[in-house]
Amino acid sequence: MFGENVKRIRAEKDMTQAKVSELAKIHKRYYQDIESCKRVPSVVIAARLRRALQCEWSDLTEGL
């Protein structure tokens, strides 16, 4: 669900996966794995994603 929320927020903000991964300072493949729910990020990486997507924690954790 976390990855689905990340993907939804990214799409709403009209950002590419490459841009979000660059802003979050993570490898693009790792980011793709998060969006496809193959990986669950650490709290540190989740915080980077939150800043990159400029969203609230509640947006990322909705439905968890």
Phi and psi restraints in degrees (range 20) as a CNS / XPLOR table:
assign (resid 1 and name C) (resid 2 and name N)
       (resid 2 and name CA) (resid 2 and name C) 1.0 -57.4 20.0 2
assign (resid 2 and name N) (resid 2 and name CA)
       (resid 2 and name C) (resid 3 and name N) 1.0 -48.2 20.0 2
assign (resid 2 and name C) (resid 3 and name N)
       (resid 3 and name CA) (resid 3 and name C) 1.0 -62.0 20.0 2
assign (resid 3 and name N) (resid 3 and name CA)
       (resid 3 and name C) (resid 4 and name N) 1.0 -37.2 20.0 2
assign (resid 3 and name C) (resid 4 and name N)
       (resid 4 and name CA) (resid 4 and name C) 1.0 -64.8 20.0 2
assign (resid 4 and name N) (resid 4 and name CA)
       (resid 4 and name C) (resid 5 and name N) 1.0 -38.7 20.0 2
assign (resid 4 and name C) (resid 5 and name N)
       (resid 5 and name CA) (resid 5 and name C) 1.0 -65.7 20.0 2
assign (resid 5 and name N) (resid 5 and name CA)
       (resid 5 and name C) (resid 6 and name N) 1.0 -42.6 20.0 2
assign (resid 5 and name C) (resid 6 and name N)
       (resid 6 and name CA) (resid 6 and name C) 1.0 -59.8 20.0 2
assign (resid 6 and name N) (resid 6 and name CA)
       (resid 6 and name C) (resid 7 and name N) 1.0 -46.4 20.0 2
assign (resid 6 and name C) (resid 7 and name N)
       (resid 7 and name CA) (resid 7 and name C) 1.0 -62.1 20.0 2
assign (resid 7 and name N) (resid 7 and name CA)
       (resid 7 and name C) (resid 8 and name N) 1.0 -43.8 20.0 2
assign (resid 7 and name C) (resid 8 and name N)
       (resid 8 and name CA) (resid 8 and name C) 1.0 -62.3 20.0 2
assign (resid 8 and name N) (resid 8 and name CA)
       (resid 8 and name C) (resid 9 and name N) 1.0 -47.1 20.0 2
assign (resid 8 and name C) (resid 9 and name N)
       (resid 9 and name CA) (resid 9 and name C) 1.0 -63.4 20.0 2
assign (resid 9 and name N) (resid 9 and name CA)
       (resid 9 and name C) (resid 10 and name N) 1.0 -43.0 20.0 2
assign (resid 9 and name C) (resid 10 and name N)
       (resid 10 and name CA) (resid 10 and name C) 1.0 -59.6 20.0 2
assign (resid 10 and name N) (resid 10 and name CA)
       (resid 10 and name C) (resid 11 and name N) 1.0 -44.1 20.0 2
assign (resid 10 and name C) (resid 11 and name N)
       (resid 11 and name CA) (resid 11 and name C) 1.0 -65.0 20.0 2
assign (resid 11 and name N) (resid 11 and name CA)
       (resid 11 and name C) (resid 12 and name N) 1.0 -41.0 20.0 2
assign (resid 11 and name C) (resid 12 and name N)
       (resid 12 and name CA) (resid 12 and name C) 1.0 -61.6 20.0 2
assign (resid 12 and name N) (resid 12 and name CA)
       (resid 12 and name C) (resid 13 and name N) 1.0 -32.8 20.0 2
assign (resid 12 and name C) (resid 13 and name N)
       (resid 13 and name CA) (resid 13 and name C) 1.0 -91.6 20.0 2
assign (resid 13 and name N) (resid 13 and name CA)
       (resid 13 and name C) (resid 14 and name N) 1.0 3.3 20.0 2
assign (resid 13 and name C) (resid 14 and name N)
       (resid 14 and name CA) (resid 14 and name C) 1.0 54.9 20.0 2
assign (resid 14 and name N) (resid 14 and name CA)
       (resid 14 and name C) (resid 15 and name N) 1.0 47.4 20.0 2
assign (resid 14 and name C) (resid 15 and name N)
       (resid 15 and name CA) (resid 15 and name C) 1.0 -110.8 20.0 2
assign (resid 15 and name N) (resid 15 and name CA)
       (resid 15 and name C) (resid 16 and name N) 1.0 152.0 20.0 2
assign (resid 15 and name C) (resid 16 and name N)
       (resid 16 and name CA) (resid 16 and name C) 1.0 -87.8 20.0 2
assign (resid 16 and name N) (resid 16 and name CA)
       (resid 16 and name C) (resid 17 and name N) 1.0 160.8 20.0 2
assign (resid 16 and name C) (resid 17 and name N)
       (resid 17 and name CA) (resid 17 and name C) 1.0 -61.5 20.0 2
assign (resid 17 and name N) (resid 17 and name CA)
       (resid 17 and name C) (resid 18 and name N) 1.0 -39.1 20.0 2
assign (resid 17 and name C) (resid 18 and name N)
       (resid 18 and name CA) (resid 18 and name C) 1.0 -61.7 20.0 2
assign (resid 18 and name N) (resid 18 and name CA)
       (resid 18 and name C) (resid 19 and name N) 1.0 -41.4 20.0 2
assign (resid 18 and name C) (resid 19 and name N)
       (resid 19 and name CA) (resid 19 and name C) 1.0 -66.6 20.0 2
assign (resid 19 and name N) (resid 19 and name CA)
       (resid 19 and name C) (resid 20 and name N) 1.0 -45.1 20.0 2
assign (resid 19 and name C) (resid 20 and name N)
       (resid 20 and name CA) (resid 20 and name C) 1.0 -64.9 20.0 2
assign (resid 20 and name N) (resid 20 and name CA)
       (resid 20 and name C) (resid 21 and name N) 1.0 -43.8 20.0 2
assign (resid 20 and name C) (resid 21 and name N)
       (resid 21 and name CA) (resid 21 and name C) 1.0 -64.2 20.0 2
assign (resid 21 and name N) (resid 21 and name CA)
       (resid 21 and name C) (resid 22 and name N) 1.0 -36.6 20.0 2
assign (resid 21 and name C) (resid 22 and name N)
       (resid 22 and name CA) (resid 22 and name C) 1.0 -64.4 20.0 2
assign (resid 22 and name N) (resid 22 and name CA)
       (resid 22 and name C) (resid 23 and name N) 1.0 -47.5 20.0 2
assign (resid 22 and name C) (resid 23 and name N)
       (resid 23 and name CA) (resid 23 and name C) 1.0 -65.0 20.0 2
assign (resid 23 and name N) (resid 23 and name CA)
       (resid 23 and name C) (resid 24 and name N) 1.0 -34.2 20.0 2
assign (resid 23 and name C) (resid 24 and name N)
       (resid 24 and name CA) (resid 24 and name C) 1.0 -85.0 20.0 2
assign (resid 24 and name N) (resid 24 and name CA)
       (resid 24 and name C) (resid 25 and name N) 1.0 -6.0 20.0 2
assign (resid 24 and name C) (resid 25 and name N)
       (resid 25 and name CA) (resid 25 and name C) 1.0 57.9 20.0 2
assign (resid 25 and name N) (resid 25 and name CA)
       (resid 25 and name C) (resid 26 and name N) 1.0 48.4 20.0 2
assign (resid 25 and name C) (resid 26 and name N)
       (resid 26 and name CA) (resid 26 and name C) 1.0 -130.4 20.0 2
assign (resid 26 and name N) (resid 26 and name CA)
       (resid 26 and name C) (resid 27 and name N) 1.0 157.7 20.0 2
assign (resid 26 and name C) (resid 27 and name N)
       (resid 27 and name CA) (resid 27 and name C) 1.0 -66.2 20.0 2
assign (resid 27 and name N) (resid 27 and name CA)
       (resid 27 and name C) (resid 28 and name N) 1.0 142.2 20.0 2
assign (resid 27 and name C) (resid 28 and name N)
       (resid 28 and name CA) (resid 28 and name C) 1.0 -58.6 20.0 2
assign (resid 28 and name N) (resid 28 and name CA)
       (resid 28 and name C) (resid 29 and name N) 1.0 -38.9 20.0 2
assign (resid 28 and name C) (resid 29 and name N)
       (resid 29 and name CA) (resid 29 and name C) 1.0 -64.2 20.0 2
assign (resid 29 and name N) (resid 29 and name CA)
       (resid 29 and name C) (resid 30 and name N) 1.0 -40.3 20.0 2
assign (resid 29 and name C) (resid 30 and name N)
       (resid 30 and name CA) (resid 30 and name C) 1.0 -62.0 20.0 2
assign (resid 30 and name N) (resid 30 and name CA)
       (resid 30 and name C) (resid 31 and name N) 1.0 -43.3 20.0 2
assign (resid 30 and name C) (resid 31 and name N)
       (resid 31 and name CA) (resid 31 and name C) 1.0 -61.3 20.0 2
assign (resid 31 and name N) (resid 31 and name CA)
       (resid 31 and name C) (resid 32 and name N) 1.0 -44.1 20.0 2
assign (resid 31 and name C) (resid 32 and name N)
       (resid 32 and name CA) (resid 32 and name C) 1.0 -60.3 20.0 2
assign (resid 32 and name N) (resid 32 and name CA)
       (resid 32 and name C) (resid 33 and name N) 1.0 -39.1 20.0 2
assign (resid 32 and name C) (resid 33 and name N)
       (resid 33 and name CA) (resid 33 and name C) 1.0 -65.1 20.0 2
assign (resid 33 and name N) (resid 33 and name CA)
       (resid 33 and name C) (resid 34 and name N) 1.0 -34.0 20.0 2
assign (resid 33 and name C) (resid 34 and name N)
       (resid 34 and name CA) (resid 34 and name C) 1.0 -66.0 20.0 2
assign (resid 34 and name N) (resid 34 and name CA)
       (resid 34 and name C) (resid 35 and name N) 1.0 -48.3 20.0 2
assign (resid 34 and name C) (resid 35 and name N)
       (resid 35 and name CA) (resid 35 and name C) 1.0 -62.4 20.0 2
assign (resid 35 and name N) (resid 35 and name CA)
       (resid 35 and name C) (resid 36 and name N) 1.0 -34.0 20.0 2
assign (resid 35 and name C) (resid 36 and name N)
       (resid 36 and name CA) (resid 36 and name C) 1.0 -89.0 20.0 2
assign (resid 36 and name N) (resid 36 and name CA)
       (resid 36 and name C) (resid 37 and name N) 1.0 8.8 20.0 2
assign (resid 36 and name C) (resid 37 and name N)
       (resid 37 and name CA) (resid 37 and name C) 1.0 63.1 20.0 2
assign (resid 37 and name N) (resid 37 and name CA)
       (resid 37 and name C) (resid 38 and name N) 1.0 26.1 20.0 2
assign (resid 37 and name C) (resid 38 and name N)
       (resid 38 and name CA) (resid 38 and name C) 1.0 -86.2 20.0 2
assign (resid 38 and name N) (resid 38 and name CA)
       (resid 38 and name C) (resid 39 and name N) 1.0 -21.2 20.0 2
assign (resid 38 and name C) (resid 39 and name N)
       (resid 39 and name CA) (resid 39 and name C) 1.0 -136.0 20.0 2
assign (resid 39 and name N) (resid 39 and name CA)
       (resid 39 and name C) (resid 40 and name N) 1.0 147.8 20.0 2
assign (resid 39 and name C) (resid 40 and name N)
       (resid 40 and name CA) (resid 40 and name C) 1.0 -111.2 20.0 2
assign (resid 40 and name N) (resid 40 and name CA)
       (resid 40 and name C) (resid 41 and name N) 1.0 123.0 20.0 2
assign (resid 40 and name C) (resid 41 and name N)
       (resid 41 and name CA) (resid 41 and name C) 1.0 -74.1 20.0 2
assign (resid 41 and name N) (resid 41 and name CA)
       (resid 41 and name C) (resid 42 and name N) 1.0 156.7 20.0 2
assign (resid 41 and name C) (resid 42 and name N)
       (resid 42 and name CA) (resid 42 and name C) 1.0 -68.3 20.0 2
assign (resid 42 and name N) (resid 42 and name CA)
       (resid 42 and name C) (resid 43 and name N) 1.0 169.7 20.0 2
assign (resid 42 and name C) (resid 43 and name N)
       (resid 43 and name CA) (resid 43 and name C) 1.0 -62.2 20.0 2
assign (resid 43 and name N) (resid 43 and name CA)
       (resid 43 and name C) (resid 44 and name N) 1.0 -37.8 20.0 2
assign (resid 43 and name C) (resid 44 and name N)
       (resid 44 and name CA) (resid 44 and name C) 1.0 -62.9 20.0 2
assign (resid 44 and name N) (resid 44 and name CA)
       (resid 44 and name C) (resid 45 and name N) 1.0 -46.7 20.0 2
assign (resid 44 and name C) (resid 45 and name N)
       (resid 45 and name CA) (resid 45 and name C) 1.0 -67.0 20.0 2
assign (resid 45 and name N) (resid 45 and name CA)
       (resid 45 and name C) (resid 46 and name N) 1.0 -39.2 20.0 2
assign (resid 45 and name C) (resid 46 and name N)
       (resid 46 and name CA) (resid 46 and name C) 1.0 -61.1 20.0 2
assign (resid 46 and name N) (resid 46 and name CA)
       (resid 46 and name C) (resid 47 and name N) 1.0 -38.6 20.0 2
assign (resid 46 and name C) (resid 47 and name N)
       (resid 47 and name CA) (resid 47 and name C) 1.0 -65.7 20.0 2
assign (resid 47 and name N) (resid 47 and name CA)
       (resid 47 and name C) (resid 48 and name N) 1.0 -39.1 20.0 2
assign (resid 47 and name C) (resid 48 and name N)
       (resid 48 and name CA) (resid 48 and name C) 1.0 -63.4 20.0 2
assign (resid 48 and name N) (resid 48 and name CA)
       (resid 48 and name C) (resid 49 and name N) 1.0 -41.2 20.0 2
assign (resid 48 and name C) (resid 49 and name N)
       (resid 49 and name CA) (resid 49 and name C) 1.0 -64.7 20.0 2
assign (resid 49 and name N) (resid 49 and name CA)
       (resid 49 and name C) (resid 50 and name N) 1.0 -40.9 20.0 2
assign (resid 49 and name C) (resid 50 and name N)
       (resid 50 and name CA) (resid 50 and name C) 1.0 -60.0 20.0 2
assign (resid 50 and name N) (resid 50 and name CA)
       (resid 50 and name C) (resid 51 and name N) 1.0 -44.1 20.0 2
assign (resid 50 and name C) (resid 51 and name N)
       (resid 51 and name CA) (resid 51 and name C) 1.0 -66.9 20.0 2
assign (resid 51 and name N) (resid 51 and name CA)
       (resid 51 and name C) (resid 52 and name N) 1.0 -41.9 20.0 2
assign (resid 51 and name C) (resid 52 and name N)
       (resid 52 and name CA) (resid 52 and name C) 1.0 -62.8 20.0 2
assign (resid 52 and name N) (resid 52 and name CA)
       (resid 52 and name C) (resid 53 and name N) 1.0 -39.1 20.0 2
assign (resid 52 and name C) (resid 53 and name N)
       (resid 53 and name CA) (resid 53 and name C) 1.0 -87.6 20.0 2
assign (resid 53 and name N) (resid 53 and name CA)
       (resid 53 and name C) (resid 54 and name N) 1.0 -6.6 20.0 2
assign (resid 53 and name C) (resid 54 and name N)
       (resid 54 and name CA) (resid 54 and name C) 1.0 49.7 20.0 2
assign (resid 54 and name N) (resid 54 and name CA)
       (resid 54 and name C) (resid 55 and name N) 1.0 58.1 20.0 2
assign (resid 54 and name C) (resid 55 and name N)
       (resid 55 and name CA) (resid 55 and name C) 1.0 -132.7 20.0 2
assign (resid 55 and name N) (resid 55 and name CA)
       (resid 55 and name C) (resid 56 and name N) 1.0 176.7 20.0 2
assign (resid 55 and name C) (resid 56 and name N)
       (resid 56 and name CA) (resid 56 and name C) 1.0 -91.7 20.0 2
assign (resid 56 and name N) (resid 56 and name CA)
       (resid 56 and name C) (resid 57 and name N) 1.0 157.4 20.0 2
assign (resid 56 and name C) (resid 57 and name N)
       (resid 57 and name CA) (resid 57 and name C) 1.0 -56.7 20.0 2
assign (resid 57 and name N) (resid 57 and name CA)
       (resid 57 and name C) (resid 58 and name N) 1.0 -39.9 20.0 2
assign (resid 57 and name C) (resid 58 and name N)
       (resid 58 and name CA) (resid 58 and name C) 1.0 -62.3 20.0 2
assign (resid 58 and name N) (resid 58 and name CA)
       (resid 58 and name C) (resid 59 and name N) 1.0 -29.3 20.0 2
assign (resid 58 and name C) (resid 59 and name N)
       (resid 59 and name CA) (resid 59 and name C) 1.0 -67.0 20.0 2
assign (resid 59 and name N) (resid 59 and name CA)
       (resid 59 and name C) (resid 60 and name N) 1.0 -39.7 20.0 2
assign (resid 59 and name C) (resid 60 and name N)
       (resid 60 and name CA) (resid 60 and name C) 1.0 -75.5 20.0 2
assign (resid 60 and name N) (resid 60 and name CA)
       (resid 60 and name C) (resid 61 and name N) 1.0 -30.8 20.0 2
assign (resid 60 and name C) (resid 61 and name N)
       (resid 61 and name CA) (resid 61 and name C) 1.0 -100.8 20.0 2
assign (resid 61 and name N) (resid 61 and name CA)
       (resid 61 and name C) (resid 62 and name N) 1.0 5.9 20.0 2
assign (resid 61 and name C) (resid 62 and name N)
       (resid 62 and name CA) (resid 62 and name C) 1.0 -56.3 20.0 2
assign (resid 62 and name N) (resid 62 and name CA)
       (resid 62 and name C) (resid 63 and name N) 1.0 128.0 20.0 2
assign (resid 62 and name C) (resid 63 and name N)
       (resid 63 and name CA) (resid 63 and name C) 1.0 85.0 20.0 2
assign (resid 63 and name N) (resid 63 and name CA)
       (resid 63 and name C) (resid 64 and name N) 1.0 0.2 20.0 2
